[in-house]
Amino acid sequence: MYKIAVVGDYDSIYGFATLGLSICPVRDREEILDRLRSLVEDEYGIIYITEAAAAEVKDELEMYREKTLPAIIQIPGVSGNTGAGVEGVKKTVEQAVGSDILFGGVS
């Protein structure tokens, strides 16, 4: 069974600990990069990351886009939803099935 972690600012992620997920509070780009690399090395299967944290390390996340594991999924933080997480899932599904999941169009 794969491990699951959540990366982001403490206020956005602390509640996930009650679900048994590993929480990884970070404050800046370097901490985000260090934590992501550590989680990948420790073979985490799913890494949730707040949209704000993901925006800081877009280039790093791009390296994992084509890989099966880990699945890196953006989630909104306490500062709100930018829509980046939904857009990322939408693009991934469009690539997989060739159709827009929100409007039913064919790509």
Secondary structure, 3 states (H helix, E strand, C coil): CCEEEEEECHHHHHHHHHHCCEEEECCCHHHHHHHHHHHHHCCEEEEEEEHHHHHHCHHHHHHHCCCCCCEEEEECECCECCCHHHHHHHHHHHHHHCECCCCCCEC
